[in-house]
Amino acid sequence: MARRTDGAPAKAQRHRRILAALTTDPTVRISALAAQFGVSSETVRRDIEELSAQGAVRRTYGGASVTHAGVQPEFSSRERMAVAERARIGAAAAAMVQDGAVVMLDAGSTTTHFARALAARGIAATVLTNSLTAATELASGGGPALRVLLCPGEVSVADRGVFGSETEAFLRRFNADLAVIGASGLTEEGPCEVVSRAAWVKRAMLARAPRRLLLADSGKFGRGLLECVCPLAELTDLVTEAAPPAGLDAALTRAGLRVTLAGPPS
């Protein structure tokens, strides 16, 4: 067992710092906290178990999350979380897009990584998106054969996307080969979101494509948020960077999803 290093915070102080971290980020990771505190991962795991028993946090795979099902940080905060993991996920998903494919892509931090990786491939494709950041990445970084269609709708500065009835009506006019969505949480019931308007756009995209990819890092595992986007069976693929825990893995298998683990960059 790893010893607590000299100067490492006592348990009460660790608990306060874990709760303080969750006021700015929706999830914290055991490995990162252990390195920050100078204690073993097992010590942090026990801290999280105690806080969970008190109802102060929600345990997740590899860490903890806020207990509030209706709270999500703004895009600018989310894009600073799990950057390396999300970049790997985005690259792995972008590698699945075939030349000439039509892709529907929703707004989110992980889907922006997908857009960046797809643009870098330089293939011919058509992307319909409600994400302002993804549209910029695709239009500025992609080759001349990459066509980008930006959905109409009401602009959300917080989410850097467009949403609303016009967005959904626009998407219903098109057929796609792939729908690529993110989510704020993933449980055995399916992906979930805090903001209903985001969930509605995701559903509209999923309805227009035979292959339906969910991009979600392991910090989302076990996070049950306000609104379930769809049952797992309505997805075809999960792209993530770590193996799901047993219960979720069994649910994914029952639903018939293909799970792709994004490896480190070569």
N, C-alpha and C positions, 0 to 999 in steps of 0.2 A: 504494500500500500504506500502510495506517495505521501510523504510528510508535508505538513503545512510549513511553508517557508517562513523565515523570520520576517516580522512585519506584516504578515497576512492578516486580513480583517477577521475579527471574531464573528461568531454566527449571527448575532443580532445586527451587526454592521453589514454583513453580507446580505441578510434579508432586506435591509433598507435599500441597499444598492441595487438589488435585483428589482425591487418594486420601482425604484427611481428610473431604472433603464426602461421599464415597460411603460413609463409615461411618455416616452418619445418614440419608441419602436414597439410594434405590436407583438413581436416575438423576440426572445433571447435564446441563445444556444449555450448548452452546458459547456462545450469545449472552449468557447470564447470566454465565458465567465470564469472557468477554472484557470485559464491563462492570466486573466486580468487580476484575479484575487490571489494567485500563487498557491492554490490548493488543488487537491485531486478532483477529477471529474465526479468521483463517487460522493465526495463531500458536497459538491454543488447539487448533485442529484437528490441527496437527502434534504438539502435546503428547499429545493423545489417541491419535494413531496410534503414537507411540513407546511409550506405556504399554500399548497393545493388543499391540504386537509383543512386549513383555516378559511378556504374560499377566496384567498387573496389572488391566486393565479390559476391558470388552467395548464395542466401538464400537456405537452405535445411530444412528438417523436424527436428526441434529441434536445429538448429545451422546455420553454414555458411560454405562454401567451397571455395577453390580457383576458380578463373574464367577460368583458362586455361584448355581446354579440352584435351590437349595432355601432361599433366604433372602428374607423379605419383612418390611418394617417393620410395626408395628402401625397400626391404623386412624388413631389420633390423629396419627401422623406422616404418613401418606398424605394425609390431608385437607388438609394444608398445602402440598401440592405442586401446581403447575400449576393453581392455583385458578381463574384467569380462563379458561383453556382448557377446563377441565372444566365450568365454569358454562355456557359457550357450547355445549358438546356436549350437556349436559343439556337446555338450552332448545330446541335444534334437534330433539332426539329427542322431547321432550314435545309439540312442535308437530305431530308425526305421529299422535298419539293422537286418534281420532275420538270424538265424543260417544257415550256408551253402551258404549264398548269395555271388554273385560276384559283386564287386563295382569298378567303375572307379572314380578316385579322382584326381582333378587337383591341381596345385600348388598355394598356397596362405596362408595368415596368418590365416584366419578363417578355412580353410580346414585342416590346421595343428592341430588346436584344435579338429576338428572332428576325426582326426587320433589318437590323444592322448586318446580321450574318447572311441573310438572303441577298441583300444588296452586294455584299462582297463576293458572292458567287458569280455574279455577272450573267446569269441565265435569262432566257426569255420567259416571262411570266406576267400575269395580270394580278394585281393585289387590290382588293376593295377593303378599305379600312375606315374606321371612325376615329382612329388615333392620329392626333396632330403630330406627335413626335415620330411615330412609325412612318407616316407619310413623308415627313421631312427626310428621315434616314434613307428611305427607299428612293425618293426622287433625286436626292443629292449624291447618293453613293452607288446607285445601280447604273447599269449600262443602258444604252438606248433601247434595248429590247424589253426593258422592265417597265410595264405600264402601271401607273398608280391612279386609282379612282378614290377620291376622298368623299365620304358620305356627307350629305347635308344634315343639318340639325342644329340644336342649341349648343353653343360652345360652353364647356366646363373648364375653367382655368385650373381648378384644383386637380382634375383628372386628365387634363390635356387631351380632351377628346370631344366629340360631338354626340349628342344623345337626343332621344325623343321620337315622336311618331313619324316624323319625316325620315329619320335615320332608318327606322324599321321598314317603312314602306319602300324606300330606295333599295334596301337589301333584298326584298322580296321580288324585285324585278330581275334578279340575276341567278344563274346557276353557277356553282363552284365545284372544284375537285376536292378542295380541303377547306375546312373551317379550323382556324387556330385561335384558341381562347386561353386566357389565364383565369385565375380565381384567387380570392383572398383566403379561402380555406378549402379543405378536402376531407370529407368524412366517408364512412361506409355508405352513406345515403347518396353522396354525390358532391360535386363542387358547389361552393356557396359564396355569396357576396353580401356586403353590407348595403350597397346602394342598389335599389330596385331597378333604376333606369339602366344600369350596367348589365344586370341580369337579363333584362328584356332584349337588349341588343345581342347578347351572347346567344340567346335562344333563337333569335331571328337568323343568325349566322349558321347555327347548328342545323337548322331546318333546311338549308340550301345546299348541303354538301354530303356526299356519301362517306367521306373519311373525315373524322372529327377529332382533332388533337387537343388535349388539355396539357398546358405547360405549367408545372407547379413544382417549386422546390420543396425540400423535405420540411422546411419550417411551416408549411401549410398543413401538414398531416395532422389530423385530429382537431383542426380548428372548425368548429361548427358555428357559423355566423348567421346573420339574420335571415337570409333567403337562400333556399336551395335552387340552384340554376336548373338542374335536371338530374334524373337518376343516372347512376354510373352506366347503365346499359345503353344510354343514348350517346355515349362516347365510343370511339373505336381505339383510341390510343392515349396513354399517359406518358409524357416525357418528363423525367425528373433526374436528380443527381444522386439519389441514395435509395436503397431498397425500402419499400414501405413496411411498416410494422405488420405483425402477423394478421391482426384483424382486418386491417385495410387491404392487405395483400390478398387475403381470402375473398374479400368482397370484389376486388378487381378481377380475380380469376373467375368467380361466378358470373360476373357481368361480361366476360369475354374480352376484356381490354388487353391490348398489347402494351407491355410496359417496357420502355426504353430508358436505360440508365446512361446518362451523359457522362462520359469519361473525361479525365483531365485533358487539356489541349496537348497535342502531340508535338 
